[in-house]
Amino acid sequence: MVLGVVCLLIVFVVARDMKLRPENTKTEKPDGVEVEKSVTPTQSKTPIKGALDEIDRLADSGAYSEAVQLLLKLSIGKIQAQFSQASLLSMTSREILREVNLPEQAKKSFSTIVTAEELGHFGGRQTNRKVFQICRDNYQTFEDTARGTNLA
């Protein structure tokens, strides 16, 4: 009896985890632009310049929330060398912020992006042009001040 319950619990956990995997969380935007919902930095293959251009295009089309999510993903991608892939994929953005080794200004800029994404994603707050621009400016500060540290 106990063994049966344990087996069912294991099957449930595995099925739930497979459903929540980042590769299973894509959404189709009304304008035909496909945007990843998850922030999984190790999956990003887009060069930084191309990624920033795409982020700016998303913002110009009014997809501010998606643009901020991609800024966060890009930021995490730059610091992923400080973490093992397994631990990075299991950490929240807030946990990464606590653990990352960056100059103080880079950490403040990263924190701004993390907070904006959390408020939009979990806090139900609308991400608008102003919030996006603050995050975009902070990404540039993050990139400039983090240069030369242990980045990917």
Secondary structure, 3 states (H helix, E strand, C coil): CHHHHHHHHHHHHHHHHHHCCHHHCEEECCCCCEEECCCCHHHCCCCHHHHHHHHHHHHHCCCHHHHHHHHHHHHHHHHHHHCCHHHHHHCCHHHHHHHCCCCHHHHHHHHHHHHHHHHHHCCCCCCCHHHHHHHHHHHHHHHHHHCCCCCC
